Amino acid sequence: MTRPATAQDIPPTSAVFNLAWPLTFKAIMLHGIVVIDAWLVSSLGEAAVAVLGLSASIAGLLLGLIVAFSNATQIRIAQAYGSGDRVFLKSALLIGLTINVSVILVGLALLGLGAGAIIDGLAHDAWIAAGARQYLSVFAIVILAEAVGQCLTAFFNGCGNTRLPALSYLVAVPVNILASVILIHGLFGAPALGVLGAALGSALASVLQVAVLGIMLMVRHRALLSLPGWRNGTFGASLRRHLVFSLPIAATFASATVAMNICGLIYATLPVNQFAAMTIIMPWVQVAGTIGMCWAQATGIFVAQLLGRSAPEEVLDPFLSRCWRVAFLAAAAVSVIYAGVCLSTPWIYSELHPETKATLLAFLPILLVLPFPKGSNAICGNTLRAGGETVYVMHVFVWSQWLFRVPATALMVLYLDVSVVWVFTLLLAEELVKLAPFHLRMHRGAWKRGTLPE
């Protein structure tokens, strides 16, 4: 006879918080690379910010692919860790690392072949084009380092140790700031490299962060790497199985990142002051937004554990209700952060043109509303993935991006020439488009039985 569910069966929100806060800290530090660089080069003027924005849009395509496959690897590693199968755990780590590095090496080769033409087509002038080329040539080191670092981060997170990756960023970020300041402005006898100095500072910090993670892995799991055998018999078979599992999840994250960076490239055709405003605000949207996103990710991990234990609806429903309430509190906190950023732009970015600062302030009404539908959609997406509905989640993300946001952005910027504030409104509109498909699917409740969509 099945024991009735009790309050003790429902994970407390404090347990979700303990898992979520290191994820949030790590994500903020990752997105913070671009925020820090944008803030440091803002004193050089709008043209320098435009160099950074154009470069970041191109490099972000590859960084997004890394994060996409690493998120899938993280789930695979969590499965292996929970099963107690150390060969499975080793296989998930090494195959995930193989996929990340392979994808990035191909991506960097394509970047070397095609980035020049993209930069020349989108840059406002020759100085911005030359600066973007220099920045990307150095930022390639960051991309390669993140290919390794994100996989090692996925390994520690999947094993339940989310604090070690957060610690590695705590070491790296101060180095990034200090080195970038010195190299941008030529302090202490160093050459004044401008935007290129920001790229060098980021590269140094990324290599340091990967070194810290690598040392942690060797100290704690050296014996794991020498285990013989592979999860599915051979490396090739294990690689294929990993890819079959990973592709729907990776496609979801990759689609979001590619769509975001294609929109970023379209933004590059805006007047330079408007493009500078978008370049400055978009990393803040990502950084502050991670508070809600990581809470949703931690919620999904707990839902997956509950479903694995065949928890009844009497446990799942009150747990999700609690998590949803906290998600709305997190959304309110994000809105406050956005308000602080927008209202303080005259002081944070004092060197920028008045039009740029006025545009940043005009984004505020949209930013106050955006975190609420975004946070609720994130809870839905992570819960549905935990219930096995990865393909459905992928479809919601892919079609809302490629049938709505990307074409709408191109139409507004390239043809209608509307105000950049209306273009920015598309971030909110995309979340509203996803709202009904996600919440109706949640209401159906098939995910509670771990069933796949019809």
C-alpha positions, 0 to 999 in steps of 0.5 A: 500500500502506498504511503500518503504524501505528507508535508515532509515529502515536499522539498522546502524552498530553502533547499532550492535556494541552496542549489540556486544561489551558486548557479545564480552567482556563476551565471552572473559572473559569466554574463558579467564579462560583457557588462564589465567590458562595456562599463570599462570601455564606455569612457572611451565613447560610443564608437568604442562601445559599438566595437564591443557590441558588434564583437560580442554579438558575433562571439556570443553565437559561439558562447551560446553553443557552449552553454547549450551543450553544457546544459545538456551535459549537466543533466547527463552528469546528474543522471550518472551521479545519481545512478552511482555508475562511475563509468557513466560519470566519466563517459558523460564528462569526457564526451561532453568535453569532446563535444564542446571543444569540437563544436568550438574549433569548427565555430572558430574556423568558420568565424575566421572565414566569415567574420570579416565580411560580417563586420565590414557589412555591419560596422558604422565605419572603418575604425569600428570594423578594425577594432571589432576584428582585433577584439575578436582575435583575442576573444577567441581565447575566451571562447576556447577557454569557456568550451572547457570551463563550461563542461567542467562547471556542468560536471561539478553542478551535476554532482551537486557541488554548485559552489566550486564553479562559483568560487572559480568565477570569484577568483577570475572576475577581479582579475578581469576587472584589474587587467582590463582597467590597466590595459584599456587605459595604459596604467602602471606603464602598460600600453593603452590598448583601448577596447583590445585591452578589455578583450585581453583582460577577459582572456586572462580571467577565462584562462585562470578560471579554467585552470582553477576548475581543472585543478579542482577536478584533478584533486577531487576526481583524478581516479575517475579519469583513469577508469577503463570502459565507456557507458555504452561499450565504446566511445563512439556508441556513448557519443551517439547516445549522449548526442541523442539525449543532448540535441533537443535540450542543446537546440533549445538553448542554441536557438535562443542564443543564435536568435539573440545574437542575430538580433544583436547583429541587426541592432548594429545597423541602428544609429550609433547612439541607439546601438550603444544603448542596446549594447549597454542594456542587453548584458544587464538584461541577461545578468539580472535576469539570471536570478529568476532563470537559475531559480527556475533551473534549480526548481526543475532539478528538484522536480526531476528528483521528485518525478524519479521517486514517483511523487504524487500530485499532492507533493508536486503541486504544493512544491511548485506553488511555493516555487512559483511564489518565490519566482514572482518575488525574484521577478520583483527583485529583478525589476528593482535592479533594472530600475536602479540601472536605468535611473543611475545611467547619468552617473554610471555612464557619465561619459556617454552622449545625452541621447544614449542616456535618454534611450537607456532611461526610456527602456525602463517601463519595459524592464519593469514588466519583463521579469514577471512573464519571463520568470513564470515561463522559465518555471514552466520550461524547466518543469516540462523538461524534467517531465520528459517534454524536452521536444515540446519545450524546444518547439515553444522556444524555437518558433517564438524566436524564429517566427516572431522575434527575429523577423519582427526585429528585422522588419522594425530595424531594417525596413520600418526604421522605428524607434529603438524603444519599440524594438526593445519591446519585442523582448517582452512581446516574445515572453507573452507569445510563449505564455499560453503554450507553456501554461496550458501544457503545464495545466494539462499535467502530463508532465507529472506522470513523466509522459512524453507529448503526443 
